[in-house]
């Protein structure tokens, strides 16, 4: 009954304000309350497709810049202490002290350079915002709410009645929640969203929600500039003559990237000596490739065309355009690199994430047939692609990273394709080398692989028990 009321109220608001595409979801809190919520994009957000992602990026940049300024102040104090000669000692510092001073001076110059880069990036991001979003940022910087208006009401004695509140003054998105104690999850009404697929994906055994990510372990480092960005892969369902020990790598810095390096096992990979190099018939775009069931799936350079390259025959078996997908820097991740189209593999098969003009820059997820590259199902999320640094799929759920360069980044959102719902997360994720250009999941080993500033790293993870 309360869900019906919320949907009715959402419809009235959309009709009154001219806003588009409200989303409705329900979740179960840890203490057993059923939480209903819907979100409606504001007129400003609908008319300015990059406002939300620019706003989020500027906020994150402000936080990171503040931390860097504090580090710079601390560094300056240490330098002053070292450069001051203690009374009664020689005017020339000891060699060890000189070395420490030089090291700190270099660190100081590096911090100053980072602050200047962040200043320029801040200017660039602010230029992308709509006027109302810029005002929202100013208000939030002064201590206001960050673009969210919400109400949570706990109805214990009257479960069919909620308390609702809506503000039309906030230019960010609006959210309405109601929590009910008495209604168990088994009795919840079914969602009636028009965007809900007619079928749901069956979860694989051993699936669960991501709970924890370990520290990165480095296995290889690129030895020249072409390896600053790249992708390294393992096949979770290999085809002969390969097995689960086989590893592949592509360096993605360059204009005509065609080389796919193959390694027999992890030992050979760590020593850096491939046992075979494939020359791809079509050049590759960016770091969104995956290997699955004996084929390399990748985006053809300067196009929205997906290719399936079979390694056994060294031929392209399938080519398929991804309808309406932005490419070549239209809707990339926040780190750039023409990452508009990103393929992924999990327990349920092959996926691709991207965005379109119709989605206004929000992440779109499509489940693909791995043989034909035909689209089986598609979901449109409320997560702005430019506001996240990378993403990966686990058990039919999309997870996003909030930063590619912050050492202490977090996995900030999860979109579940089975329930069509988004969950806010705060799972620590370490970008040890401060430039993460690729993040993928290997369902066979339950590991996350990443390419972080020349370095190929792997993370242990923990999933919840279903």
N, C-alpha and C positions, 0 to 999 in steps of 0.2 A: 504493500500500500504506500509506504514511504517512497519507494523507488518510483512509483507512478507519479507521485506528487512532485518529486524532484525533476523528472523528465518533463512534466507539464510546465513547471516553473521555468526550466531551461528554454522550452519552446517559446514561452511568452517573452523572455528576455531577448532571444534571438530576433523575434518578430518586431520587438519594440526598438531595438538598436541597430538592426541591419547586420548583425554579426553573423559569421558563417561557421559551420562545422563544429557544433558542440560535441564534446566527448563525455561519455558517462561510464563510470567504472565502479566496481565494488570490491572491497578487500576485507580480510578478516584480521583484526588486531590481535596482539599476543594475549590480551586478557579476554578474548572471546567476543568482542564487539564487532558487529558488522558495520563497515564504513562504506557509505555511498558518496560519490563525488562526481561532479561534472565540471568541465572547463570550457569556456567560450573565449576565443581570441577576440581582442578588442578591435575596433575599427582601425586604429593606428597600426596594429600588428598585421591586420589583413592587407592593408595598403602598402606596407613597407616590409618586404619579405625578410630583410636582414636586420631589422631593429632588435628582435629578441636575442639573436645570437651575438650581435655587437655589444648589447647591454651586458650580457652574461660574461663575455670575454673581457670587457673593460673592468667589470667588478673583480674578476679573478686577477687581472693585471694589476689593479690597485693593491690587492692583498699581497701579491708577490713582490711588488715594488716596495711596499712598506717594509717587508721582511729584509729585502736587499739593502734598504737604507739603514736599518738597524745594524745589519752586519757590517756595513761600511763604517758606521760610527764606532763600533767595537774595534774594528781593524785599525782605525785612526788612533784610538787610545793606546792600543798595543804598540803601534809604531812610535808614538810620542815617548812611551816608557823606554823602548829600546834605544832610541836615538839620543836620549838624555844620558850623558856620562855620569856615573856615580862619583861623588866627591872623593878625591885622593887617588883616582885611577888615571891611567893614560888617556890623552885626548882621543887616541885612536881606538875604536872598538876592537875587540878580539875577532879573529877570522870567523869563528862560529857565529858571533853576534852579527857580523857583517852579512853573512849568508842568510841569516834569519830576516834581517832588515830588507835585503834584496827580495827575498821570497814574499814578504808581506807587501812590499811596494808593487810587485807584479800582481799580487792578488787584489790590491787596491785598484790598480789600473783596469783589471778585468771587471771588477764590480762597477766601476764608473762607466765602462763600456756597456755593460748590461743595462744599467740604469738609463743611459742615453737611448739604447735600442728600445727599451720599454716605453720611454717617453714618445719616441716616434711612432711606435705601434699603437700607443694610446691615442695619439692624434689621428692616426689612420682609422682606428675603430670608431672613434667619436664621429668622424665624418660620415660613417655609414648609418648613423642613427637618425630616426625621425625626430623632429623637435620635441615632441611630447616624451619620447624615451629619454632624451638628454635631460629633460627636467626631472624625470623619475630618478635617473642616476644621481643627480645633484641632491635630491631629497633623501635618497637612501644613503648617500655618503655622509649626510648630516645626522644619520641615526634612525631614519624612517624605515618602514617595511620595504623589502626589496621586490616591489611589483606584485605582491600577492595579497589578496584580501580573502580571509577565510573565517569560517565559524564552525566550531565543533560543539555539538549539543548532545548530551547524554540523557536519554529518556529512559528511566527505569520503571516508572509506574504506568506510563502511557506510550507503549512502543509504536503505536501507529501515528503518533503526532510528533513532528520535528519543529525546531525553531530555525528560521531561515533569515539570512541577511544578504543583501547585495548592494554593492557600491558601483555607481557608474562614473565615479571621478577618477579611478585608478586606470592609467593607460596600459598597464601590464595585463596579464591574464587574471581572470577571476576564478575563484574556486569556492565551492560550497560543499560542506560535509555534514553528515549526520551520523551519529554513532548510536547503536541500539544494542542493549544487552540481552534482551529476552529471546530474540529470534536466532535459532541455531543456523549454521551455514547450510545444513541439509535442506532447510525449508525456504531458502532464498528464491525469489522469482528469477526466471531466466532473463538474461539481457535481451533487449530487442533492438540493438544497434543495427542500422542499415548497412554499416561497413563490416559487420561480423561475417566471416566466411560461412558458407553453408555447411562445411565440414570442419572438424578440428583435427589437428595432428596428434597422432598417438605417441605418447612419450615412450622412450626406450628405457629398458631396465637399467638401473644404476644412475638414472637422472635425478637431479635435484637442483636447488637454487645455490648459486655461488655464495659462499660465506667468508672465505679467507683466501688471500694470495700471499705466497711466501716471498722471500728475497730472491732477486734474480741471480742466476748462476751463468757466468760467461763461458761460452764454448769456443768462440772464434772471434777474431777481429780483422776487419778488412785492412789491407796494407796500402791502399792508395785512395785517392779522392773519389773514384767511381763507386766505392763501397760505403760512402757516407750514408746513403739510403739504400734499402734493399728489402728482400724477402727471402726467408729460408723456411723450408717445408719438409714435413714427413707425411707419408701416405697412410691414413688410418685403415684403409682397406686395399692394400697393395695387390697388384696383378703381376704374375711372373713375367720376367725374371727377377723382379724386385721384391723386397720384403719390408717388414716394419722397421728394420735397421737402416734402410736406405734414406739418404738425405739429399735435398736439392737446394740450390741457392741461385738467386739472380741479383746482380748489382744493378740498381735502377737509376744511376746517375749517367745521363747521356741522352742523345737525340735519336739513336737508332739501336735500341736495346734488343738483342736477339739471342744472347748466350745464356743457356741454362746449364749450370754445372751440377753434375751428379757425383755423389760420394757413396761408397759401398757401406760405410757405417760411421758411427760417431768418432771413432779413433782416426779414421782417414780424414774426416771433416775437420777435426781439431788440428791435424797436421797441415791442412790446407792443400792437399793434393787430390784433385778430382780424378775419378777413373774414366769419366766420359764428359764431353761437352756437346750439347745439342745446339744446332743453329736453327732457330725458329723461323719458319717461312714468313711470318708477319711480325713486325716489331711490337714490343710490349709497352703498355702505358702504366706507369706508377707501381705501387706496392700492393695491389689488391689481388694477386694471383694465389691459387691453391692447387694442390695435387691431390687427386681422388680417384681411386680405382684404376690406376695406371695411366691417367691423363692429366695434363696440365690445363687448367682453366684460367683464361686471362682475358683482359680487355685489349683490343687492338688499339695501337697508338692513334691519337687524334680522331677517335670515333666512339660511338656507343655500342660497337659490335663486340659481342662475347665470342671467344673461340675455344674449342675443345681440341687440344693437340695430344694425340696418342703417342706415347714415347716408344712403344714397341715397334710401330710402323713408321714413326717419325713423320707423321702427316697430320694435317688438320682435318678432323672428321666432321665437325659441325661448326657452323658460324651462324650467329643469331643476333639481331639487333635487339637492344633492350628499349622497348617503346618509351618515348618521351624523356628518357634519362638525361639529366644534365651531364656534361663531360667537359674536359679541358679547362678546369678551374671555375666552372659555374657554381657547383655545390660541393666543394672539397671539404675535408676535415680542416680543423683550425690550423694545422701545421702546413697546409698547402700541398704541394707536390702532385697536383692533378689527381687527387684521391677521390674523385667524384663517384667512382664505382668500385665497390669492395666485395669480393667473393669470400665466402666462408664455408666451412664444413663442421658439422657437429654430429651427434648421435642420430639425427633424423635425416641427414643427407646434405645436399648442396643448397646454398643460399646466396643471395646477392643483396647488398644494401646500396641505396643511391637516393637521389631526390629528383623531383620534377617541378615544372612551373605550376602545375595544378596543386602540388603539395606545398607550394610556397616555401621551399627550402627545408621542410621537415623530412626526417629520415623515412624512406619507404623500404620495406622489406619484402622480398619475393622469394618463394620457395621454387627451386628449379628442378626439372627432370635432368638428372646427370647424363643421360644418354642423348637427349635431343635438345637440351637447353630451353625447352618450352616452360613457360611460367605456369605453375600449378595453383598457387594462391598468392595473394598480395595483401599487405597490411600497411596502412599509413599511420605513423606515430605522431606524437606531439613534440618530439625531440628535434631541435634544430641541428642540422648536420654541421654547420659551420661553428656551432658552439661547443662541439666535442672534438677531442683530439684523435680518437680512433674507436673502433668497436670490434666485437667478436660475438659469435653465437655459441651458446651452450644449452643443449636440451630444448631447442626451440625458443630460447630467450635471448634477446639482444642485450648486451652489456656495453656501456660506453665509458670512455675515460675522459676526465675533465681537463687534462693538460698533457702535452707531449714534452714539456721542458721543465716543469716543476719536479724537483727531486722527490718530494712527498706528494704525489698526485693521488687521486682517488677514483675508484669506479663509482660513478655518480647516479647512473640510471639503469634500470632493467625494464625491458618491454617484453612481456610474455605473450607470445602469439596464440597460446591456447586460451587465455582469458581476455585477450585484447586490453590489457591494463599495464600502466606504467607505475613503477615503484621507485622512489628516491632511495639511493644507497649511500653509504659512506665507508667503502671498503678500501683501506690503504693499498696503494700500488706505487712501487718505487721505480722512477725513471733514473737509474743510477748514472747514466751518461748524458742526461739532459737533452736528448733529441730523439724521441721515439717515433719512428716513421712507419712501423708495421707491428700489429698485434693480432695474433691468430691463436685459435684453440685446436689442440689435437685430441679428439675424443678417444682414441685408442689408448693413449698414455695418461689422459687427464692432466695435461700440461698446457701452459700458455707459452707460445714462442713469440719473441719480439726482436726487432732490429733497432737498436738504440745507439745512434751516433757512431757508426762503424762497427759496433759490437753486436754479436748475435747471442741473445740471452734466453734463458728458459726459467719459468716460474712453476713451483708446485702450487696446487690449489686444493681447497676442500669444498665439497658440495654437501648440502643438507640431505638427510635421509628422507625418502618419500614414504 
